Amino acid sequence: MDIDHLVEESNIKNEILVDVRTPEEYTGGHIPGAINIPLNECSKVKLDPDQKYNLYCLSGSRANLAKTILKERGFHVENIGAIKDWDGPLEH
């Protein structure tokens, strides 16, 4: 599945979209509605354990690392891929 479809599904299901890139990358343009939790914050961030979080970054690599960290902490997370593959508009 592509990131466009996964973001649409995430929105329908009221899941939280998380951009794990740096704050500078995030403010440079992110998928609308996404929150920013940089990879280096994943080990200490407080999240709702009942919520599902869908992670993305530039290429998918940092999102995969964030997924590992957050899953180990007991959160429901998925790596949905790379913003470079996103065809929709960006929010600034």
OpenMM code with the backbone's topology and positions (N, CA, C; nanometers):
from openmm import Vec3, app, unit

residues = "MET ASP ILE ASP HIS LEU VAL GLU GLU SER ASN ILE LYS ASN GLU ILE LEU VAL ASP VAL ARG THR PRO GLU GLU TYR THR GLY GLY HIS ILE PRO GLY ALA ILE ASN ILE PRO LEU ASN GLU CYS SER LYS VAL LYS LEU ASP PRO ASP GLN LYS TYR ASN LEU TYR CYS LEU SER GLY SER ARG ALA ASN LEU ALA LYS THR ILE LEU LYS GLU ARG GLY PHE HIS VAL GLU ASN ILE GLY ALA ILE LYS ASP TRP ASP GLY PRO LEU GLU HIS".split()
positions = [
    Vec3(0.0840, -0.1193, 0.0000),
    Vec3(0.0000, 0.0000, 0.0000),
    Vec3(0.0880, 0.1249, 0.0000),
    Vec3(0.0402, 0.2272, -0.0669),
    Vec3(0.1188, 0.3502, -0.0710),
    Vec3(0.0807, 0.4448, 0.0429),
    Vec3(0.1674, 0.5399, 0.0679),
    Vec3(0.1482, 0.6323, 0.1799),
    Vec3(0.0205, 0.7147, 0.1639),
    Vec3(-0.0168, 0.7487, 0.0408),
    Vec3(-0.1392, 0.8265, 0.0200),
    Vec3(-0.2607, 0.7510, 0.0736),
    Vec3(-0.2695, 0.6238, 0.0404),
    Vec3(-0.3817, 0.5421, 0.0864),
    Vec3(-0.3759, 0.5221, 0.2386),
    Vec3(-0.2561, 0.4997, 0.2915),
    Vec3(-0.2421, 0.4775, 0.4360),
    Vec3(-0.2769, 0.6022, 0.5169),
    Vec3(-0.2441, 0.7204, 0.4660),
    Vec3(-0.2808, 0.8447, 0.5347),
    Vec3(-0.4328, 0.8609, 0.5324),
    Vec3(-0.4948, 0.8318, 0.4199),
    Vec3(-0.6405, 0.8409, 0.4099),
    Vec3(-0.7064, 0.7457, 0.5101),
    Vec3(-0.6591, 0.6228, 0.5179),
    Vec3(-0.7112, 0.5252, 0.6147),
    Vec3(-0.6919, 0.5735, 0.7577),
    Vec3(-0.5748, 0.6294, 0.7853),
    Vec3(-0.5430, 0.6809, 0.9181),
    Vec3(-0.6416, 0.7896, 0.9590),
    Vec3(-0.6719, 0.8789, 0.8670),
    Vec3(-0.7670, 0.9870, 0.8954),
    Vec3(-0.9069, 0.9324, 0.9202),
    Vec3(-0.9498, 0.8364, 0.8415),
    Vec3(-1.0833, 0.7767, 0.8576),
    Vec3(-1.0961, 0.7098, 0.9939),
    Vec3(-0.9900, 0.6438, 1.0376),
    Vec3(-0.9920, 0.5695, 1.1639),
    Vec3(-0.9550, 0.6549, 1.2849),
    Vec3(-0.9346, 0.7848, 1.2642),
    Vec3(-0.8935, 0.8758, 1.3724),
    Vec3(-0.7644, 0.8325, 1.4402),
    Vec3(-0.6723, 0.7778, 1.3613),
    Vec3(-0.5407, 0.7444, 1.4122),
    Vec3(-0.4518, 0.8679, 1.3984),
    Vec3(-0.3468, 0.8721, 1.4763),
    Vec3(-0.2612, 0.9904, 1.4777),
    Vec3(-0.1431, 0.9712, 1.3833),
    Vec3(-0.1250, 1.0690, 1.2975),
    Vec3(-0.0165, 1.0704, 1.2013),
    Vec3(0.1020, 1.1424, 1.2650),
    Vec3(0.2191, 1.0771, 1.2645),
    Vec3(0.3371, 1.1314, 1.3316),
    Vec3(0.4541, 1.1413, 1.2342),
    Vec3(0.5057, 1.2624, 1.2219),
    Vec3(0.6255, 1.2895, 1.1433),
    Vec3(0.7430, 1.2807, 1.2398),
    Vec3(0.8361, 1.1861, 1.2165),
    Vec3(0.9472, 1.1674, 1.3096),
    Vec3(1.0754, 1.2372, 1.2630),
    Vec3(1.0615, 1.3259, 1.1643),
    Vec3(1.1772, 1.4036, 1.1186),
    Vec3(1.2081, 1.5149, 1.2194),
    Vec3(1.3146, 1.5880, 1.1937),
    Vec3(1.3534, 1.6981, 1.2820),
    Vec3(1.2477, 1.8098, 1.2766),
    Vec3(1.2425, 1.8952, 1.3789),
    Vec3(1.1491, 2.0077, 1.3755),
    Vec3(1.1697, 2.0963, 1.2523),
    Vec3(1.2931, 2.1132, 1.2085),
    Vec3(1.3207, 2.1957, 1.0905),
    Vec3(1.2620, 2.1331, 0.9644),
    Vec3(1.2767, 2.0014, 0.9512),
    Vec3(1.2184, 1.9322, 0.8354),
    Vec3(1.0654, 1.9418, 0.8400),
    Vec3(1.0097, 1.9219, 0.9589),
    Vec3(0.8650, 1.9279, 0.9776),
    Vec3(0.8093, 2.0645, 0.9366),
    Vec3(0.8711, 2.1728, 0.9837),
    Vec3(0.8195, 2.3063, 0.9502),
    Vec3(0.8420, 2.3400, 0.8032),
    Vec3(0.9355, 2.2708, 0.7391),
    Vec3(0.9585, 2.2910, 0.5964),
    Vec3(0.8485, 2.2321, 0.5093),
    Vec3(0.7648, 2.1484, 0.5667),
    Vec3(0.6525, 2.0887, 0.4956),
    Vec3(0.6246, 1.9489, 0.5469),
    Vec3(0.5006, 1.9268, 0.5900),
    Vec3(0.4600, 1.7967, 0.6426),
    Vec3(0.3210, 1.7615, 0.5916),
    Vec3(0.2845, 1.6362, 0.6064),
    Vec3(0.1519, 1.5904, 0.5653),
    Vec3(0.0490, 1.6580, 0.6558),
    Vec3(-0.0565, 1.7163, 0.5983),
    Vec3(-0.1564, 1.7862, 0.6788),
    Vec3(-0.2120, 1.6992, 0.7926),
    Vec3(-0.2176, 1.7601, 0.9103),
    Vec3(-0.2710, 1.6933, 1.0284),
    Vec3(-0.1684, 1.6174, 1.1096),
    Vec3(-0.0465, 1.6016, 1.0565),
    Vec3(0.0572, 1.5270, 1.1286),
    Vec3(0.1123, 1.6091, 1.2443),
    Vec3(0.1478, 1.5384, 1.3508),
    Vec3(0.2193, 1.6008, 1.4613),
    Vec3(0.3667, 1.5649, 1.4469),
    Vec3(0.4526, 1.6395, 1.5129),
    Vec3(0.5964, 1.6150, 1.5043),
    Vec3(0.6489, 1.5585, 1.6354),
    Vec3(0.7011, 1.4370, 1.6276),
    Vec3(0.7746, 1.3773, 1.7391),
    Vec3(0.9064, 1.3294, 1.6778),
    Vec3(1.0115, 1.4108, 1.6887),
    Vec3(1.1398, 1.3723, 1.6300),
    Vec3(1.1893, 1.2380, 1.6853),
    Vec3(1.2604, 1.1657, 1.6018),
    Vec3(1.3126, 1.0348, 1.6410),
    Vec3(1.3829, 1.0398, 1.7767),
    Vec3(1.4634, 1.1427, 1.8008),
    Vec3(1.5386, 1.1497, 1.9268),
    Vec3(1.4502, 1.1753, 2.0487),
    Vec3(1.3215, 1.2008, 2.0292),
    Vec3(1.2278, 1.2209, 2.1412),
    Vec3(1.1457, 1.0937, 2.1706),
    Vec3(1.1538, 0.9937, 2.0838),
    Vec3(1.0668, 0.8755, 2.0951),
    Vec3(1.0873, 0.7955, 2.2231),
    Vec3(1.2059, 0.7985, 2.2781),
    Vec3(1.2313, 0.7198, 2.3985),
    Vec3(1.1753, 0.7846, 2.5248),
    Vec3(1.1316, 0.9115, 2.5144),
    Vec3(1.0822, 0.9787, 2.6356),
    Vec3(0.9446, 1.0436, 2.6208),
    Vec3(0.8876, 1.0403, 2.5016),
    Vec3(0.7585, 1.1039, 2.4792),
    Vec3(0.6466, 1.0282, 2.5519),
    Vec3(0.5483, 1.1027, 2.5996),
    Vec3(0.4322, 1.0417, 2.6650),
    Vec3(0.3177, 1.0400, 2.5643),
    Vec3(0.2678, 0.9205, 2.5367),
    Vec3(0.1596, 0.9033, 2.4400),
    Vec3(0.0448, 0.8272, 2.5034),
    Vec3(-0.0717, 0.8367, 2.4419),
    Vec3(-0.1898, 0.7633, 2.4863),
    Vec3(-0.1714, 0.6164, 2.4474),
    Vec3(-0.1670, 0.5248, 2.5446),
    Vec3(-0.1445, 0.3840, 2.5128),
    Vec3(-0.2614, 0.3184, 2.4386),
    Vec3(-0.3769, 0.3832, 2.4367),
    Vec3(-0.4933, 0.3273, 2.3676),
    Vec3(-0.5062, 0.3760, 2.2239),
    Vec3(-0.4226, 0.4685, 2.1840),
    Vec3(-0.4286, 0.5303, 2.0511),
    Vec3(-0.3318, 0.4594, 1.9562),
    Vec3(-0.3656, 0.4580, 1.8265),
    Vec3(-0.2723, 0.4063, 1.7259),
    Vec3(-0.2029, 0.5238, 1.6586),
    Vec3(-0.0719, 0.5081, 1.6356),
    Vec3(0.0115, 0.6124, 1.5757),
    Vec3(0.0732, 0.5594, 1.4465),
    Vec3(0.0628, 0.6383, 1.3406),
    Vec3(0.1194, 0.6032, 1.2111),
    Vec3(0.2362, 0.6959, 1.1824),
    Vec3(0.3540, 0.6366, 1.1680),
    Vec3(0.4785, 0.7110, 1.1590),
    Vec3(0.5283, 0.7221, 1.0155),
    Vec3(0.5899, 0.8367, 0.9854),
    Vec3(0.6586, 0.8523, 0.8578),
    Vec3(0.7779, 0.9456, 0.8763),
    Vec3(0.8682, 0.9418, 0.7793),
    Vec3(0.9837, 1.0318, 0.7766),
    Vec3(1.0149, 1.0597, 0.6294),
    Vec3(1.1357, 1.0988, 0.5983),
    Vec3(1.1705, 1.1288, 0.4596),
    Vec3(1.1734, 1.0028, 0.3747),
    Vec3(1.2430, 0.8988, 0.4215),
    Vec3(1.2605, 0.7775, 0.3410),
    Vec3(1.1977, 0.6528, 0.4021),
    Vec3(1.1574, 0.6589, 0.5282),
    Vec3(1.1017, 0.5435, 0.5979),
    Vec3(1.1967, 0.4837, 0.7011),
    Vec3(1.3255, 0.5165, 0.6928),
    Vec3(1.4250, 0.4582, 0.7845),
    Vec3(1.4079, 0.5052, 0.9283),
    Vec3(1.3951, 0.6357, 0.9486),
    Vec3(1.3773, 0.6870, 1.0853),
    Vec3(1.2438, 0.6417, 1.1428),
    Vec3(1.1430, 0.6335, 1.0581),
    Vec3(1.0119, 0.5857, 1.1048),
    Vec3(1.0225, 0.4411, 1.1525),
    Vec3(1.1052, 0.3614, 1.0869),
    Vec3(1.1249, 0.2231, 1.1284),
    Vec3(1.1940, 0.2160, 1.2642),
    Vec3(1.2948, 0.2997, 1.2860),
    Vec3(1.3617, 0.3057, 1.4163),
    Vec3(1.2646, 0.3533, 1.5249),
    Vec3(1.1865, 0.4564, 1.4936),
    Vec3(1.0883, 0.5088, 1.5895),
    Vec3(0.9846, 0.4013, 1.6237),
    Vec3(0.9434, 0.3248, 1.5243),
    Vec3(0.8473, 0.2165, 1.5463),
    Vec3(0.9030, 0.1167, 1.6477),
    Vec3(1.0284, 0.0784, 1.6307),
    Vec3(1.0921, -0.0164, 1.7226),
    Vec3(1.0944, 0.0390, 1.8644),
    Vec3(1.1364, 0.1635, 1.8792),
    Vec3(1.1447, 0.2272, 2.0113),
    Vec3(1.0073, 0.2356, 2.0765),
    Vec3(0.9083, 0.2839, 2.0016),
    Vec3(0.7747, 0.3031, 2.0584),
    Vec3(0.7039, 0.1706, 2.0861),
    Vec3(0.7237, 0.0706, 2.0023),
    Vec3(0.6647, -0.0613, 2.0286),
    Vec3(0.7222, -0.1206, 2.1566),
    Vec3(0.8538, -0.1048, 2.1762),
    Vec3(0.9171, -0.1549, 2.2994),
    Vec3(0.8588, -0.0867, 2.4221),
    Vec3(0.8088, 0.0345, 2.4048),
    Vec3(0.7484, 0.1090, 2.5162),
    Vec3(0.5995, 0.0776, 2.5306),
    Vec3(0.5479, -0.0102, 2.4448),
    Vec3(0.4099, -0.0560, 2.4573),
    Vec3(0.3062, 0.0193, 2.3759),
    Vec3(0.3499, 0.1045, 2.2839),
    Vec3(0.2550, 0.1811, 2.2037),
    Vec3(0.2186, 0.1091, 2.0741),
    Vec3(0.1003, 0.1390, 2.0232),
    Vec3(0.0507, 0.0824, 1.8972),
    Vec3(0.0968, 0.1727, 1.7838),
    Vec3(0.1952, 0.1280, 1.7080),
    Vec3(0.2535, 0.2110, 1.6026),
    Vec3(0.2750, 0.1309, 1.4747),
    Vec3(0.2719, 0.2026, 1.3626),
    Vec3(0.3045, 0.1450, 1.2323),
    Vec3(0.3890, 0.2447, 1.1556),
    Vec3(0.4793, 0.1933, 1.0759),
    Vec3(0.5572, 0.2754, 0.9834),
    Vec3(0.4803, 0.2763, 0.8519),
    Vec3(0.4314, 0.3940, 0.8120),
    Vec3(0.3555, 0.4012, 0.6867),
    Vec3(0.4400, 0.4514, 0.5706),
    Vec3(0.5685, 0.4784, 0.5952),
    Vec3(0.6569, 0.5077, 0.4837),
    Vec3(0.7209, 0.6441, 0.4796),
    Vec3(0.7321, 0.6942, 0.3556),
    Vec3(0.8147, 0.8106, 0.3264),
    Vec3(0.7354, 0.9279, 0.2708),
    Vec3(0.7619, 1.0461, 0.3259),
    Vec3(0.6962, 1.1665, 0.2755),
    Vec3(0.7385, 1.1947, 0.1310),
    Vec3(0.8556, 1.1473, 0.0911),
    Vec3(0.8989, 1.1702, -0.0476),
    Vec3(0.8071, 1.0993, -0.1471),
    Vec3(0.7291, 1.0011, -0.1000),
    Vec3(0.6342, 0.9297, -0.1858),
    Vec3(0.4923, 0.9868, -0.1779),
    Vec3(0.4727, 1.0868, -0.0934),
    Vec3(0.3418, 1.1505, -0.0725),
    Vec3(0.3075, 1.2372, -0.1932),
    Vec3(0.1882, 1.2172, -0.2485),
    Vec3(0.1457, 1.2958, -0.3649),
    Vec3(0.0564, 1.4140, -0.3296),
    Vec3(0.0117, 1.4206, -0.2058),
    Vec3(-0.0793, 1.5271, -0.1651),
    Vec3(-0.0073, 1.6567, -0.1325),
    Vec3(-0.0850, 1.7574, -0.0903),
    Vec3(-0.0268, 1.8865, -0.0528),
    Vec3(0.0471, 1.8762, 0.0799),
    Vec3(0.1360, 1.9698, 0.1013),
    Vec3(0.2079, 1.9772, 0.2283),
    Vec3(0.1570, 2.0973, 0.3074),
    Vec3(0.1602, 2.0832, 0.4384),
    Vec3(0.1227, 2.1910, 0.5297),
    Vec3(0.2533, 2.2506, 0.5824),
    Vec3(0.2554, 2.3831, 0.5988),
    Vec3(0.3769, 2.4505, 0.6488),
    Vec3(0.3455, 2.5241, 0.7766),
] * unit.nanometer
topology = app.Topology()
chain = topology.addChain("A")
for resn in residues:
    res = topology.addResidue(resn, chain)
    for name in ("N", "CA", "C"):
        topology.addAtom(name, app.Element.getBySymbol(name[0]), res)
